[in-house]
């Protein structure tokens, strides 16, 4: 099982570290990552493997949203199946 995680917000130090630490704590493996800074805005997209996490998907999403709130960024999580369905023509 895989998910797409998007992180958007004003750039500040520690965003990648805090998000990746949260993922590691929950046995989520980062398979691919892309990040950029556009002027003062940070954007990151990750493809992660959620097969080994003990959290159900709803709790996983909730924990990442809480983390985003605490560090001042928006974190969105989509299950890979939903992401693929939304982007098929």
PDB file with SEQRES, HELIX, SHEET and CRYST1 records, atoms N, CA, C and O in Angstrom:
SEQRES   1 A   89  UNK UNK UNK UNK UNK UNK UNK UNK UNK UNK UNK UNK UNK          
SEQRES   2 A   89  UNK UNK UNK UNK UNK UNK UNK UNK UNK UNK UNK UNK UNK          
SEQRES   3 A   89  UNK UNK UNK UNK UNK UNK UNK UNK UNK UNK UNK UNK UNK          
SEQRES   4 A   89  UNK UNK UNK UNK UNK UNK UNK UNK UNK UNK UNK UNK UNK          
SEQRES   5 A   89  UNK UNK UNK UNK UNK UNK UNK UNK UNK UNK UNK UNK UNK          
SEQRES   6 A   89  UNK UNK UNK UNK UNK UNK UNK UNK UNK UNK UNK UNK UNK          
SEQRES   7 A   89  UNK UNK UNK UNK UNK UNK UNK UNK UNK UNK UNK                  
HELIX    1 AA1 UNK A   15  UNK A   25  1                                  11    
HELIX    2 AA2 UNK A   57  UNK A   71  1                                  15    
HELIX    3 AA3 UNK A   80  UNK A   86  1                                   7    
SHEET    1 AA1 4 UNK A  29  UNK A  38  0                                        
SHEET    2 AA1 4 UNK A  41  UNK A  49 -1                                        
SHEET    3 AA1 4 UNK A   2  UNK A  10 -1                                        
SHEET    4 AA1 4 UNK A  73  UNK A  79 -1                                        
CRYST1    1.000    1.000    1.000  90.00  90.00  90.00 P 1           1          
ATOM      1  N   UNK A   1       0.845  -1.176   0.000  1.00  0.00           N  
ATOM      2  CA  UNK A   1       0.000   0.000   0.000  1.00  0.00           C  
ATOM      3  C   UNK A   1       0.890   1.239   0.000  1.00  0.00           C  
ATOM      4  O   UNK A   1       1.872   1.327   0.736  1.00  0.00           O  
ATOM      5  N   UNK A   2       0.521   2.172  -0.834  1.00  0.00           N  
ATOM      6  CA  UNK A   2       1.307   3.401  -0.946  1.00  0.00           C  
ATOM      7  C   UNK A   2       0.403   4.613  -0.799  1.00  0.00           C  
ATOM      8  O   UNK A   2      -0.815   4.528  -0.950  1.00  0.00           O  
ATOM      9  N   UNK A   3       1.032   5.742  -0.501  1.00  0.00           N  
ATOM     10  CA  UNK A   3       0.300   7.006  -0.366  1.00  0.00           C  
ATOM     11  C   UNK A   3       1.154   8.133  -0.928  1.00  0.00           C  
ATOM     12  O   UNK A   3       2.378   8.036  -1.007  1.00  0.00           O  
ATOM     13  N   UNK A   4       0.470   9.204  -1.316  1.00  0.00           N  
ATOM     14  CA  UNK A   4       1.116  10.424  -1.781  1.00  0.00           C  
ATOM     15  C   UNK A   4       0.935  11.469  -0.687  1.00  0.00           C  
ATOM     16  O   UNK A   4      -0.187  11.738  -0.257  1.00  0.00           O  
ATOM     17  N   UNK A   5       2.034  12.053  -0.244  1.00  0.00           N  
ATOM     18  CA  UNK A   5       1.990  13.084   0.793  1.00  0.00           C  
ATOM     19  C   UNK A   5       2.470  14.389   0.170  1.00  0.00           C  
ATOM     20  O   UNK A   5       3.520  14.432  -0.472  1.00  0.00           O  
ATOM     21  N   UNK A   6       1.695  15.447   0.365  1.00  0.00           N  
ATOM     22  CA  UNK A   6       2.059  16.770  -0.129  1.00  0.00           C  
ATOM     23  C   UNK A   6       2.191  17.706   1.064  1.00  0.00           C  
ATOM     24  O   UNK A   6       1.319  17.746   1.932  1.00  0.00           O  
ATOM     25  N   UNK A   7       3.285  18.458   1.102  1.00  0.00           N  
ATOM     26  CA  UNK A   7       3.534  19.410   2.188  1.00  0.00           C  
ATOM     27  C   UNK A   7       3.748  20.790   1.548  1.00  0.00           C  
ATOM     28  O   UNK A   7       4.577  20.950   0.653  1.00  0.00           O  
ATOM     29  N   UNK A   8       2.990  21.772   2.021  1.00  0.00           N  
ATOM     30  CA  UNK A   8       3.073  23.127   1.462  1.00  0.00           C  
ATOM     31  C   UNK A   8       3.058  24.137   2.608  1.00  0.00           C  
ATOM     32  O   UNK A   8       2.279  23.996   3.550  1.00  0.00           O  
ATOM     33  N   UNK A   9       3.911  25.147   2.529  1.00  0.00           N  
ATOM     34  CA  UNK A   9       3.890  26.203   3.536  1.00  0.00           C  
ATOM     35  C   UNK A   9       5.075  27.133   3.383  1.00  0.00           C  
ATOM     36  O   UNK A   9       5.913  26.953   2.499  1.00  0.00           O  
ATOM     37  N   UNK A  10       5.137  28.123   4.250  1.00  0.00           N  
ATOM     38  CA  UNK A  10       6.282  29.038   4.269  1.00  0.00           C  
ATOM     39  C   UNK A  10       7.524  28.247   4.663  1.00  0.00           C  
ATOM     40  O   UNK A  10       7.492  27.421   5.575  1.00  0.00           O  
ATOM     41  N   UNK A  11       8.608  28.516   3.960  1.00  0.00           N  
ATOM     42  CA  UNK A  11       9.843  27.786   4.213  1.00  0.00           C  
ATOM     43  C   UNK A  11      10.413  28.134   5.583  1.00  0.00           C  
ATOM     44  O   UNK A  11      10.409  29.290   6.005  1.00  0.00           O  
ATOM     45  N   UNK A  12      10.896  27.116   6.254  1.00  0.00           N  
ATOM     46  CA  UNK A  12      11.606  27.265   7.529  1.00  0.00           C  
ATOM     47  C   UNK A  12      12.447  26.013   7.727  1.00  0.00           C  
ATOM     48  O   UNK A  12      12.169  24.983   7.112  1.00  0.00           O  
ATOM     49  N   UNK A  13      13.427  26.078   8.539  1.00  0.00           N  
ATOM     50  CA  UNK A  13      14.286  24.916   8.750  1.00  0.00           C  
ATOM     51  C   UNK A  13      13.537  23.828   9.520  1.00  0.00           C  
ATOM     52  O   UNK A  13      12.713  24.115  10.389  1.00  0.00           O  
ATOM     53  N   UNK A  14      13.840  22.583   9.184  1.00  0.00           N  
ATOM     54  CA  UNK A  14      13.318  21.442   9.922  1.00  0.00           C  
ATOM     55  C   UNK A  14      12.081  20.772   9.365  1.00  0.00           C  
ATOM     56  O   UNK A  14      11.644  19.761   9.915  1.00  0.00           O  
ATOM     57  N   UNK A  15      11.496  21.291   8.293  1.00  0.00           N  
ATOM     58  CA  UNK A  15      10.259  20.695   7.775  1.00  0.00           C  
ATOM     59  C   UNK A  15      10.504  19.253   7.334  1.00  0.00           C  
ATOM     60  O   UNK A  15       9.794  18.345   7.763  1.00  0.00           O  
ATOM     61  N   UNK A  16      11.498  19.041   6.485  1.00  0.00           N  
ATOM     62  CA  UNK A  16      11.764  17.693   5.993  1.00  0.00           C  
ATOM     63  C   UNK A  16      12.128  16.770   7.155  1.00  0.00           C  
ATOM     64  O   UNK A  16      11.669  15.629   7.208  1.00  0.00           O  
ATOM     65  N   UNK A  17      12.937  17.251   8.069  1.00  0.00           N  
ATOM     66  CA  UNK A  17      13.359  16.435   9.212  1.00  0.00           C  
ATOM     67  C   UNK A  17      12.160  16.003  10.060  1.00  0.00           C  
ATOM     68  O   UNK A  17      12.065  14.840  10.452  1.00  0.00           O  
ATOM     69  N   UNK A  18      11.256  16.927  10.339  1.00  0.00           N  
ATOM     70  CA  UNK A  18      10.113  16.595  11.198  1.00  0.00           C  
ATOM     71  C   UNK A  18       9.146  15.649  10.514  1.00  0.00           C  
ATOM     72  O   UNK A  18       8.636  14.721  11.140  1.00  0.00           O  
ATOM     73  N   UNK A  19       8.889  15.876   9.232  1.00  0.00           N  
ATOM     74  CA  UNK A  19       7.975  14.983   8.508  1.00  0.00           C  
ATOM     75  C   UNK A  19       8.598  13.594   8.372  1.00  0.00           C  
ATOM     76  O   UNK A  19       7.930  12.594   8.634  1.00  0.00           O  
ATOM     77  N   UNK A  20       9.847  13.518   7.974  1.00  0.00           N  
ATOM     78  CA  UNK A  20      10.479  12.206   7.797  1.00  0.00           C  
ATOM     79  C   UNK A  20      10.631  11.470   9.131  1.00  0.00           C  
ATOM     80  O   UNK A  20      10.533  10.244   9.169  1.00  0.00           O  
ATOM     81  N   UNK A  21      10.866  12.197  10.220  1.00  0.00           N  
ATOM     82  CA  UNK A  21      10.933  11.567  11.538  1.00  0.00           C  
ATOM     83  C   UNK A  21       9.585  10.953  11.910  1.00  0.00           C  
ATOM     84  O   UNK A  21       9.532   9.829  12.408  1.00  0.00           O  
ATOM     85  N   UNK A  22       8.495  11.684  11.671  1.00  0.00           N  
ATOM     86  CA  UNK A  22       7.146  11.172  11.962  1.00  0.00           C  
ATOM     87  C   UNK A  22       6.869   9.915  11.149  1.00  0.00           C  
ATOM     88  O   UNK A  22       6.293   8.952  11.656  1.00  0.00           O  
ATOM     89  N   UNK A  23       7.283   9.931   9.885  1.00  0.00           N  
ATOM     90  CA  UNK A  23       7.082   8.748   9.046  1.00  0.00           C  
ATOM     91  C   UNK A  23       7.882   7.565   9.578  1.00  0.00           C  
ATOM     92  O   UNK A  23       7.353   6.457   9.667  1.00  0.00           O  
ATOM     93  N   UNK A  24       9.136   7.778   9.929  1.00  0.00           N  
ATOM     94  CA  UNK A  24       9.983   6.698  10.450  1.00  0.00           C  
ATOM     95  C   UNK A  24       9.414   6.134  11.752  1.00  0.00           C  
ATOM     96  O   UNK A  24       9.439   4.921  11.963  1.00  0.00           O  
ATOM     97  N   UNK A  25       8.901   7.002  12.625  1.00  0.00           N  
ATOM     98  CA  UNK A  25       8.310   6.546  13.885  1.00  0.00           C  
ATOM     99  C   UNK A  25       7.120   5.612  13.658  1.00  0.00           C  
ATOM    100  O   UNK A  25       6.793   4.793  14.517  1.00  0.00           O  
ATOM    101  N   UNK A  26       6.480   5.742  12.504  1.00  0.00           N  
ATOM    102  CA  UNK A  26       5.298   4.935  12.195  1.00  0.00           C  
ATOM    103  C   UNK A  26       5.581   3.867  11.138  1.00  0.00           C  
ATOM    104  O   UNK A  26       4.659   3.361  10.499  1.00  0.00           O  
ATOM    105  N   UNK A  27       6.856   3.528  10.957  1.00  0.00           N  
ATOM    106  CA  UNK A  27       7.266   2.468  10.020  1.00  0.00           C  
ATOM    107  C   UNK A  27       6.785   2.715   8.597  1.00  0.00           C  
ATOM    108  O   UNK A  27       6.373   1.786   7.903  1.00  0.00           O  
ATOM    109  N   UNK A  28       6.839   3.969   8.169  1.00  0.00           N  
ATOM    110  CA  UNK A  28       6.474   4.351   6.806  1.00  0.00           C  
ATOM    111  C   UNK A  28       7.768   4.639   6.052  1.00  0.00           C  
ATOM    112  O   UNK A  28       8.596   5.429   6.504  1.00  0.00           O  
ATOM    113  N   UNK A  29       7.937   3.991   4.897  1.00  0.00           N  
ATOM    114  CA  UNK A  29       9.154   4.144   4.112  1.00  0.00           C  
ATOM    115  C   UNK A  29       8.950   5.162   2.990  1.00  0.00           C  
ATOM    116  O   UNK A  29       7.969   5.090   2.251  1.00  0.00           O  
ATOM    117  N   UNK A  30       9.875   6.102   2.868  1.00  0.00           N  
ATOM    118  CA  UNK A  30       9.847   7.081   1.783  1.00  0.00           C  
ATOM    119  C   UNK A  30      10.472   6.422   0.554  1.00  0.00           C  
ATOM    120  O   UNK A  30      11.640   6.033   0.577  1.00  0.00           O  
ATOM    121  N   UNK A  31       9.685   6.300  -0.517  1.00  0.00           N  
ATOM    122  CA  UNK A  31      10.186   5.685  -1.746  1.00  0.00           C  
ATOM    123  C   UNK A  31      10.676   6.713  -2.748  1.00  0.00           C  
ATOM    124  O   UNK A  31      11.605   6.445  -3.510  1.00  0.00           O  
ATOM    125  N   UNK A  32      10.067   7.877  -2.755  1.00  0.00           N  
ATOM    126  CA  UNK A  32      10.489   8.939  -3.669  1.00  0.00           C  
ATOM    127  C   UNK A  32      10.115  10.273  -3.032  1.00  0.00           C  
ATOM    128  O   UNK A  32       9.112  10.372  -2.325  1.00  0.00           O  
ATOM    129  N   UNK A  33      10.917  11.284  -3.285  1.00  0.00           N  
ATOM    130  CA  UNK A  33      10.662  12.591  -2.692  1.00  0.00           C  
ATOM    131  C   UNK A  33      11.123  13.680  -3.658  1.00  0.00           C  
ATOM    132  O   UNK A  33      12.170  13.565  -4.296  1.00  0.00           O  
ATOM    133  N   UNK A  34      10.329  14.723  -3.747  1.00  0.00           N  
ATOM    134  CA  UNK A  34      10.685  15.890  -4.542  1.00  0.00           C  
ATOM    135  C   UNK A  34      10.318  17.115  -3.729  1.00  0.00           C  
ATOM    136  O   UNK A  34       9.210  17.208  -3.200  1.00  0.00           O  
ATOM    137  N   UNK A  35      11.232  18.041  -3.629  1.00  0.00           N  
ATOM    138  CA  UNK A  35      10.933  19.268  -2.887  1.00  0.00           C  
ATOM    139  C   UNK A  35      11.578  20.451  -3.582  1.00  0.00           C  
ATOM    140  O   UNK A  35      12.618  20.341  -4.231  1.00  0.00           O  
ATOM    141  N   UNK A  36      10.918  21.581  -3.420  1.00  0.00           N  
ATOM    142  CA  UNK A  36      11.451  22.805  -3.997  1.00  0.00           C  
ATOM    143  C   UNK A  36      11.007  23.986  -3.147  1.00  0.00           C  
ATOM    144  O   UNK A  36      10.068  23.885  -2.357  1.00  0.00           O  
ATOM    145  N   UNK A  37      11.689  25.093  -3.323  1.00  0.00           N  
ATOM    146  CA  UNK A  37      11.310  26.330  -2.658  1.00  0.00           C  
ATOM    147  C   UNK A  37      11.057  27.354  -3.753  1.00  0.00           C  
ATOM    148  O   UNK A  37      11.938  27.648  -4.561  1.00  0.00           O  
ATOM    149  N   UNK A  38       9.847  27.892  -3.771  1.00  0.00           N  
ATOM    150  CA  UNK A  38       9.478  28.937  -4.731  1.00  0.00           C  
ATOM    151  C   UNK A  38       9.326  30.227  -3.949  1.00  0.00           C  
ATOM    152  O   UNK A  38       8.365  30.411  -3.203  1.00  0.00           O  
ATOM    153  N   UNK A  39      10.297  31.124  -4.133  1.00  0.00           N  
ATOM    154  CA  UNK A  39      10.425  32.326  -3.327  1.00  0.00           C  
ATOM    155  C   UNK A  39      10.459  31.906  -1.865  1.00  0.00           C  
ATOM    156  O   UNK A  39      11.418  31.245  -1.466  1.00  0.00           O  
ATOM    157  N   UNK A  40       9.478  32.246  -1.048  1.00  0.00           N  
ATOM    158  CA  UNK A  40       9.559  31.829   0.361  1.00  0.00           C  
ATOM    159  C   UNK A  40       8.669  30.633   0.678  1.00  0.00           C  
ATOM    160  O   UNK A  40       8.477  30.295   1.847  1.00  0.00           O  
ATOM    161  N   UNK A  41       8.125  29.990  -0.354  1.00  0.00           N  
ATOM    162  CA  UNK A  41       7.197  28.872  -0.134  1.00  0.00           C  
ATOM    163  C   UNK A  41       7.865  27.525  -0.387  1.00  0.00           C  
ATOM    164  O   UNK A  41       8.512  27.310  -1.412  1.00  0.00           O  
ATOM    165  N   UNK A  42       7.687  26.624   0.581  1.00  0.00           N  
ATOM    166  CA  UNK A  42       8.226  25.272   0.529  1.00  0.00           C  
ATOM    167  C   UNK A  42       7.151  24.329  -0.002  1.00  0.00           C  
ATOM    168  O   UNK A  42       6.004  24.383   0.441  1.00  0.00           O  
ATOM    169  N   UNK A  43       7.518  23.464  -0.953  1.00  0.00           N  
ATOM    170  CA  UNK A  43       6.601  22.433  -1.429  1.00  0.00           C  
ATOM    171  C   UNK A  43       7.357  21.109  -1.495  1.00  0.00           C  
ATOM    172  O   UNK A  43       8.519  21.057  -1.900  1.00  0.00           O  
ATOM    173  N   UNK A  44       6.675  20.049  -1.091  1.00  0.00           N  
ATOM    174  CA  UNK A  44       7.287  18.724  -1.124  1.00  0.00           C  
ATOM    175  C   UNK A  44       6.210  17.698  -1.449  1.00  0.00           C  
ATOM    176  O   UNK A  44       5.092  17.757  -0.938  1.00  0.00           O  
ATOM    177  N   UNK A  45       6.578  16.754  -2.315  1.00  0.00           N  
ATOM    178  CA  UNK A  45       5.697  15.639  -2.640  1.00  0.00           C  
ATOM    179  C   UNK A  45       6.478  14.364  -2.374  1.00  0.00           C  
ATOM    180  O   UNK A  45       7.623  14.226  -2.805  1.00  0.00           O  
ATOM    181  N   UNK A  46       5.851  13.429  -1.657  1.00  0.00           N  
ATOM    182  CA  UNK A  46       6.505  12.168  -1.323  1.00  0.00           C  
ATOM    183  C   UNK A  46       5.620  11.002  -1.739  1.00  0.00           C  
ATOM    184  O   UNK A  46       4.396  11.059  -1.613  1.00  0.00           O  
ATOM    185  N   UNK A  47       6.249   9.949  -2.233  1.00  0.00           N  
ATOM    186  CA  UNK A  47       5.580   8.671  -2.428  1.00  0.00           C  
ATOM    187  C   UNK A  47       6.081   7.782  -1.306  1.00  0.00           C  
ATOM    188  O   UNK A  47       7.284   7.559  -1.178  1.00  0.00           O  
ATOM    189  N   UNK A  48       5.168   7.274  -0.495  1.00  0.00           N  
ATOM    190  CA  UNK A  48       5.561   6.490   0.665  1.00  0.00           C  
ATOM    191  C   UNK A  48       4.874   5.127   0.659  1.00  0.00           C  
ATOM    192  O   UNK A  48       3.776   4.964   0.126  1.00  0.00           O  
ATOM    193  N   UNK A  49       5.549   4.158   1.264  1.00  0.00           N  
ATOM    194  CA  UNK A  49       4.992   2.817   1.434  1.00  0.00           C  
ATOM    195  C   UNK A  49       4.429   2.743   2.854  1.00  0.00           C  
ATOM    196  O   UNK A  49       5.168   2.866   3.830  1.00  0.00           O  
ATOM    197  N   UNK A  50       3.123   2.542   2.957  1.00  0.00           N  
ATOM    198  CA  UNK A  50       2.466   2.510   4.268  1.00  0.00           C  
ATOM    199  C   UNK A  50       2.099   1.084   4.688  1.00  0.00           C  
ATOM    200  O   UNK A  50       1.315   0.895   5.619  1.00  0.00           O  
ATOM    201  N   UNK A  51       2.656   0.091   4.012  1.00  0.00           N  
ATOM    202  CA  UNK A  51       2.317  -1.311   4.278  1.00  0.00           C  
ATOM    203  C   UNK A  51       2.650  -1.757   5.695  1.00  0.00           C  
ATOM    204  O   UNK A  51       1.941  -2.588   6.262  1.00  0.00           O  
ATOM    205  N   UNK A  52       3.709  -1.222   6.270  1.00  0.00           N  
ATOM    206  CA  UNK A  52       4.177  -1.706   7.573  1.00  0.00           C  
ATOM    207  C   UNK A  52       3.695  -0.893   8.766  1.00  0.00           C  
ATOM    208  O   UNK A  52       3.982  -1.250   9.908  1.00  0.00           O  
ATOM    209  N   UNK A  53       2.968   0.193   8.524  1.00  0.00           N  
ATOM    210  CA  UNK A  53       2.527   1.007   9.661  1.00  0.00           C  
ATOM    211  C   UNK A  53       1.432   0.287  10.447  1.00  0.00           C  
ATOM    212  O   UNK A  53       0.604  -0.424   9.878  1.00  0.00           O  
ATOM    213  N   UNK A  54       1.445   0.482  11.732  1.00  0.00           N  
ATOM    214  CA  UNK A  54       0.432  -0.111  12.609  1.00  0.00           C  
ATOM    215  C   UNK A  54      -0.821   0.753  12.664  1.00  0.00           C  
ATOM    216  O   UNK A  54      -1.861   0.305  13.147  1.00  0.00           O  
ATOM    217  N   UNK A  55      -0.733   1.999  12.170  1.00  0.00           N  
ATOM    218  CA  UNK A  55      -1.864   2.923  12.200  1.00  0.00           C  
ATOM    219  C   UNK A  55      -2.833   2.617  11.061  1.00  0.00           C  
ATOM    220  O   UNK A  55      -2.412   2.247   9.965  1.00  0.00           O  
ATOM    221  N   UNK A  56      -4.140   2.774  11.325  1.00  0.00           N  
ATOM    222  CA  UNK A  56      -5.052   2.705  10.190  1.00  0.00           C  
ATOM    223  C   UNK A  56      -4.900   4.004   9.408  1.00  0.00           C  
ATOM    224  O   UNK A  56      -4.355   4.983   9.919  1.00  0.00           O  
ATOM    225  N   UNK A  57      -5.386   4.010   8.161  1.00  0.00           N  
ATOM    226  CA  UNK A  57      -5.129   5.130   7.265  1.00  0.00           C  
ATOM    227  C   UNK A  57      -5.674   6.443   7.824  1.00  0.00           C  
ATOM    228  O   UNK A  57      -5.016   7.477   7.710  1.00  0.00           O  
ATOM    229  N   UNK A  58      -6.863   6.419   8.426  1.00  0.00           N  
ATOM    230  CA  UNK A  58      -7.474   7.634   8.981  1.00  0.00           C  
ATOM    231  C   UNK A  58      -6.614   8.214  10.096  1.00  0.00           C  
ATOM    232  O   UNK A  58      -6.421   9.428  10.159  1.00  0.00           O  
ATOM    233  N   UNK A  59      -6.101   7.374  10.965  1.00  0.00           N  
ATOM    234  CA  UNK A  59      -5.242   7.839  12.067  1.00  0.00           C  
ATOM    235  C   UNK A  59      -3.918   8.382  11.510  1.00  0.00           C  
ATOM    236  O   UNK A  59      -3.400   9.385  12.002  1.00  0.00           O  
ATOM    237  N   UNK A  60      -3.382   7.724  10.497  1.00  0.00           N  
ATOM    238  CA  UNK A  60      -2.148   8.171   9.850  1.00  0.00           C  
ATOM    239  C   UNK A  60      -2.322   9.580   9.288  1.00  0.00           C  
ATOM    240  O   UNK A  60      -1.478  10.451   9.503  1.00  0.00           O  
ATOM    241  N   UNK A  61      -3.420   9.796   8.567  1.00  0.00           N  
ATOM    242  CA  UNK A  61      -3.713  11.120   8.000  1.00  0.00           C  
ATOM    243  C   UNK A  61      -3.851  12.151   9.114  1.00  0.00           C  
ATOM    244  O   UNK A  61      -3.320  13.257   9.014  1.00  0.00           O  
ATOM    245  N   UNK A  62      -4.563  11.787  10.171  1.00  0.00           N  
ATOM    246  CA  UNK A  62      -4.788  12.697  11.296  1.00  0.00           C  
ATOM    247  C   UNK A  62      -3.470  13.105  11.966  1.00  0.00           C  
ATOM    248  O   UNK A  62      -3.268  14.278  12.281  1.00  0.00           O  
ATOM    249  N   UNK A  63      -2.591  12.148  12.179  1.00  0.00           N  
ATOM    250  CA  UNK A  63      -1.300  12.465  12.816  1.00  0.00           C  
ATOM    251  C   UNK A  63      -0.459  13.409  11.962  1.00  0.00           C  
ATOM    252  O   UNK A  63       0.204  14.301  12.491  1.00  0.00           O  
ATOM    253  N   UNK A  64      -0.483  13.215  10.640  1.00  0.00           N  
ATOM    254  CA  UNK A  64       0.282  14.106   9.775  1.00  0.00           C  
ATOM    255  C   UNK A  64      -0.333  15.506   9.727  1.00  0.00           C  
ATOM    256  O   UNK A  64       0.395  16.498   9.681  1.00  0.00           O  
ATOM    257  N   UNK A  65      -1.659  15.595   9.739  1.00  0.00           N  
ATOM    258  CA  UNK A  65      -2.302  16.915   9.778  1.00  0.00           C  
ATOM    259  C   UNK A  65      -1.949  17.640  11.075  1.00  0.00           C  
ATOM    260  O   UNK A  65      -1.669  18.839  11.059  1.00  0.00           O  
ATOM    261  N   UNK A  66      -1.960  16.921  12.191  1.00  0.00           N  
ATOM    262  CA  UNK A  66      -1.574  17.513  13.480  1.00  0.00           C  
ATOM    263  C   UNK A  66      -0.130  18.007  13.437  1.00  0.00           C  
ATOM    264  O   UNK A  66       0.170  19.100  13.918  1.00  0.00           O  
ATOM    265  N   UNK A  67       0.761  17.204  12.862  1.00  0.00           N  
ATOM    266  CA  UNK A  67       2.154  17.622  12.728  1.00  0.00           C  
ATOM    267  C   UNK A  67       2.235  18.890  11.891  1.00  0.00           C  
ATOM    268  O   UNK A  67       2.937  19.832  12.257  1.00  0.00           O  
ATOM    269  N   UNK A  68       1.526  18.920  10.777  1.00  0.00           N  
ATOM    270  CA  UNK A  68       1.522  20.106   9.921  1.00  0.00           C  
ATOM    271  C   UNK A  68       1.084  21.340  10.677  1.00  0.00           C  
ATOM    272  O   UNK A  68       1.701  22.399  10.561  1.00  0.00           O  
ATOM    273  N   UNK A  69       0.019  21.208  11.451  1.00  0.00           N  
ATOM    274  CA  UNK A  69      -0.461  22.341  12.255  1.00  0.00           C  
ATOM    275  C   UNK A  69       0.607  22.809  13.241  1.00  0.00           C  
ATOM    276  O   UNK A  69       0.775  24.010  13.453  1.00  0.00           O  
ATOM    277  N   UNK A  70       1.320  21.871  13.838  1.00  0.00           N  
ATOM    278  CA  UNK A  70       2.313  22.252  14.847  1.00  0.00           C  
ATOM    279  C   UNK A  70       3.540  22.936  14.244  1.00  0.00           C  
ATOM    280  O   UNK A  70       4.208  23.717  14.922  1.00  0.00           O  
ATOM    281  N   UNK A  71       3.844  22.645  12.964  1.00  0.00           N  
ATOM    282  CA  UNK A  71       5.029  23.267  12.357  1.00  0.00           C  
ATOM    283  C   UNK A  71       4.666  24.338  11.326  1.00  0.00           C  
ATOM    284  O   UNK A  71       5.548  24.907  10.683  1.00  0.00           O  
ATOM    285  N   UNK A  72       3.379  24.611  11.171  1.00  0.00           N  
ATOM    286  CA  UNK A  72       2.952  25.724  10.327  1.00  0.00           C  
ATOM    287  C   UNK A  72       2.917  25.440   8.835  1.00  0.00           C  
ATOM    288  O   UNK A  72       3.121  26.344   8.024  1.00  0.00           O  
ATOM    289  N   UNK A  73       2.655  24.175   8.461  1.00  0.00           N  
ATOM    290  CA  UNK A  73       2.510  23.821   7.044  1.00  0.00           C  
ATOM    291  C   UNK A  73       1.226  23.014   6.874  1.00  0.00           C  
ATOM    292  O   UNK A  73       0.656  22.516   7.845  1.00  0.00           O  
ATOM    293  N   UNK A  74       0.782  22.894   5.628  1.00  0.00           N  
ATOM    294  CA  UNK A  74      -0.362  22.041   5.320  1.00  0.00           C  
ATOM    295  C   UNK A  74       0.173  20.718   4.800  1.00  0.00           C  
ATOM    296  O   UNK A  74       1.009  20.691   3.897  1.00  0.00           O  
ATOM    297  N   UNK A  75      -0.313  19.612   5.374  1.00  0.00           N  
ATOM    298  CA  UNK A  75       0.088  18.281   4.927  1.00  0.00           C  
ATOM    299  C   UNK A  75      -1.161  17.553   4.458  1.00  0.00           C  
ATOM    300  O   UNK A  75      -2.130  17.411   5.203  1.00  0.00           O  
ATOM    301  N   UNK A  76      -1.123  17.095   3.212  1.00  0.00           N  
ATOM    302  CA  UNK A  76      -2.233  16.356   2.615  1.00  0.00           C  
ATOM    303  C   UNK A  76      -1.757  14.944   2.298  1.00  0.00           C  
ATOM    304  O   UNK A  76      -0.636  14.747   1.831  1.00  0.00           O  
ATOM    305  N   UNK A  77      -2.619  13.964   2.557  1.00  0.00           N  
ATOM    306  CA  UNK A  77      -2.281  12.573   2.293  1.00  0.00           C  
ATOM    307  C   UNK A  77      -3.384  11.963   1.446  1.00  0.00           C  
ATOM    308  O   UNK A  77      -4.568  12.092   1.760  1.00  0.00           O  
ATOM    309  N   UNK A  78      -2.985  11.294   0.362  1.00  0.00           N  
ATOM    310  CA  UNK A  78      -3.940  10.576  -0.473  1.00  0.00           C  
ATOM    311  C   UNK A  78      -3.448   9.149  -0.647  1.00  0.00           C  
ATOM    312  O   UNK A  78      -2.267   8.918  -0.904  1.00  0.00           O  
ATOM    313  N   UNK A  79      -4.358   8.194  -0.507  1.00  0.00           N  
ATOM    314  CA  UNK A  79      -4.017   6.809  -0.797  1.00  0.00           C  
ATOM    315  C   UNK A  79      -3.690   6.718  -2.287  1.00  0.00           C  
ATOM    316  O   UNK A  79      -4.336   7.381  -3.099  1.00  0.00           O  
ATOM    317  N   UNK A  80      -2.713   5.920  -2.653  1.00  0.00           N  
ATOM    318  CA  UNK A  80      -2.277   5.826  -4.046  1.00  0.00           C  
ATOM    319  C   UNK A  80      -3.423   5.468  -4.992  1.00  0.00           C  
ATOM    320  O   UNK A  80      -3.491   6.003  -6.099  1.00  0.00           O  
ATOM    321  N   UNK A  81      -4.323   4.576  -4.580  1.00  0.00           N  
ATOM    322  CA  UNK A  81      -5.441   4.182  -5.439  1.00  0.00           C  
ATOM    323  C   UNK A  81      -6.334   5.373  -5.775  1.00  0.00           C  
ATOM    324  O   UNK A  81      -6.757   5.532  -6.920  1.00  0.00           O  
ATOM    325  N   UNK A  82      -6.618   6.200  -4.787  1.00  0.00           N  
ATOM    326  CA  UNK A  82      -7.454   7.377  -5.008  1.00  0.00           C  
ATOM    327  C   UNK A  82      -6.716   8.387  -5.887  1.00  0.00           C  
ATOM    328  O   UNK A  82      -7.299   8.976  -6.798  1.00  0.00           O  
ATOM    329  N   UNK A  83      -5.437   8.578  -5.605  1.00  0.00           N  
ATOM    330  CA  UNK A  83      -4.629   9.492  -6.412  1.00  0.00           C  
ATOM    331  C   UNK A  83      -4.638   9.063  -7.879  1.00  0.00           C  
ATOM    332  O   UNK A  83      -4.851   9.888  -8.768  1.00  0.00           O  
ATOM    333  N   UNK A  84      -4.406   7.776  -8.132  1.00  0.00           N  
ATOM    334  CA  UNK A  84      -4.400   7.265  -9.506  1.00  0.00           C  
ATOM    335  C   UNK A  84      -5.751   7.408 -10.167  1.00  0.00           C  
ATOM    336  O   UNK A  84      -5.820   7.764 -11.344  1.00  0.00           O  
ATOM    337  N   UNK A  85      -6.832   7.140  -9.447  1.00  0.00           N  
ATOM    338  CA  UNK A  85      -8.172   7.253 -10.005  1.00  0.00           C  
ATOM    339  C   UNK A  85      -8.483   8.704 -10.385  1.00  0.00           C  
ATOM    340  O   UNK A  85      -9.109   8.956 -11.415  1.00  0.00           O  
ATOM    341  N   UNK A  86      -8.054   9.639  -9.570  1.00  0.00           N  
ATOM    342  CA  UNK A  86      -8.313  11.050  -9.835  1.00  0.00           C  
ATOM    343  C   UNK A  86      -7.551  11.565 -11.053  1.00  0.00           C  
ATOM    344  O   UNK A  86      -7.979  12.527 -11.691  1.00  0.00           O  
ATOM    345  N   UNK A  87      -6.432  10.934 -11.377  1.00  0.00           N  
ATOM    346  CA  UNK A  87      -5.584  11.445 -12.447  1.00  0.00           C  
ATOM    347  C   UNK A  87      -5.643  10.620 -13.728  1.00  0.00           C  
ATOM    348  O   UNK A  87      -4.841  10.830 -14.637  1.00  0.00           O  
ATOM    349  N   UNK A  88      -6.587   9.682 -13.806  1.00  0.00           N  
ATOM    350  CA  UNK A  88      -6.795   8.937 -15.050  1.00  0.00           C  
ATOM    351  C   UNK A  88      -7.814   9.677 -15.899  1.00  0.00           C  
ATOM    352  O   UNK A  88      -8.753  10.283 -15.382  1.00  0.00           O  
ATOM    353  N   UNK A  89      -7.616   9.620 -17.193  1.00  0.00           N  
ATOM    354  CA  UNK A  89      -8.569  10.256 -18.100  1.00  0.00           C  
ATOM    355  C   UNK A  89      -9.399   9.189 -18.760  1.00  0.00           C  
ATOM    356  O   UNK A  89     -10.272   9.500 -19.569  1.00  0.00           O  
TER     357      UNK A  89                                                      
END                                                                             
